[in-house]
Amino acid sequence: MVQKQPVNRYHVPNLTRALRVIELLAQHPGGLTSTQITTQLKIPRNSVFRITTTLFEHGYLIRDEETKIFQLSQKFLTLGFAALSEETLIEKSLQVMRKLRDRFKETVPLGILQGSGGLVVEEVQGLHSFRFVLEPGRRFHLHTAAPGKAMLAFLPRKEREAIISQLQFQKFNNKTITDRQILERELRRIRQRGYAIDHAEEIEGMHCVGAPIFNRFGLPVAAIWITGPSQRMPAKDFPIMGEAVRKATMRISQSLGYFPKEKFAVKSTKHNDSDDNWQEDAVFDEELG
């Protein structure tokens, strides 16, 4: 007689269905109706009703009363940080983010990967009266946003390819990357220089420069970036800002237990990199103010 696997004794079908609902909604930031959930997951409509109702009552879902669309609430964001070993990520990042903000006077957000997209989890607002505000909970596209490309570039190859295969490559303007091969070439450039650029690829007049934050295993768990209007962040300043962001994220990464075996070899004709040393606090503090 063939014995059943022990795990089957403890399998909870309704919990499995609930987890599938959550994972599906995570892939659809705009939300889905119960009918759409039922169709895509091919599970009974009454099960979807009970699951979504329970999650809604406990604050894990929000529901539009007019469209009947369900979306994940920010409560999952809180749980996510509690579950990760990076629960101190924001705490360790804020001081560094403020130094970047003080130097460049522009908004400095912190974001993470979430499925095939990105999510803003914190920001330090710029000092100008006109500034971009990216509140926690706002999502961003990986093929256009500097933090998205920065994190994608340093993911393990299989994981990176899996995420890229899910991207829709929505076109926003003539600067948007709409081809996988072009994106992969850009990711190679990002790995070489250590930072990513959003040259108004989604929003006209909005420039961003960002770099990844690594955990102790060398995996990109987040990114910070500088964002501001193109008039105050011209392309000629990208190398200087990129170096500053890169050194800032390395400082945060080291506080999380990451120490690179080698420094990035960044080549630029715009400025001198001869004094590049991420592990010297004096250099870091001097450059960030």
HELIX and SHEET records of a PDB file:
HELIX    1   1 PRO A    6  ARG A    9  1                                   4    
HELIX    2   2 PRO A   13  ALA A   26  1                                  14    
HELIX    3   3 SER A   34  LEU A   41  1                                   8    
HELIX    4   4 ARG A   45  GLU A   57  1                                  13    
HELIX    5   5 LYS A   75  ALA A   83  1                                   9    
HELIX    6   6 LEU A   89  PHE A  104  1                                  16    
HELIX    7   7 ALA A  146  ALA A  153  1                                   8    
HELIX    8   8 ARG A  157  ILE A  164  1                                   8    
HELIX    9   9 ARG A  180  ARG A  193  1                                  14    
HELIX   10  10 ALA A  235  ASP A  237  5                                   3    
HELIX   11  11 PHE A  238  SER A  255  1                                  18    
HELIX   12  12 ASP A  281  LEU A  288  1                                   8    
SHEET    1   A 2 LEU A  61  ARG A  63  0                                        
SHEET    2   A 2 PHE A  70  LEU A  72 -1                                        
SHEET    1   B 6 ARG A 139  PHE A 140  0                                        
SHEET    2   B 6 GLY A 117  VAL A 124 -1                                        
SHEET    3   B 6 VAL A 108  GLN A 114 -1                                        
SHEET    4   B 6 PRO A 220  PRO A 229 -1                                        
SHEET    5   B 6 MET A 206  PHE A 214 -1                                        
SHEET    6   B 6 ALA A 196  HIS A 199 -1                                        
END                                                                             
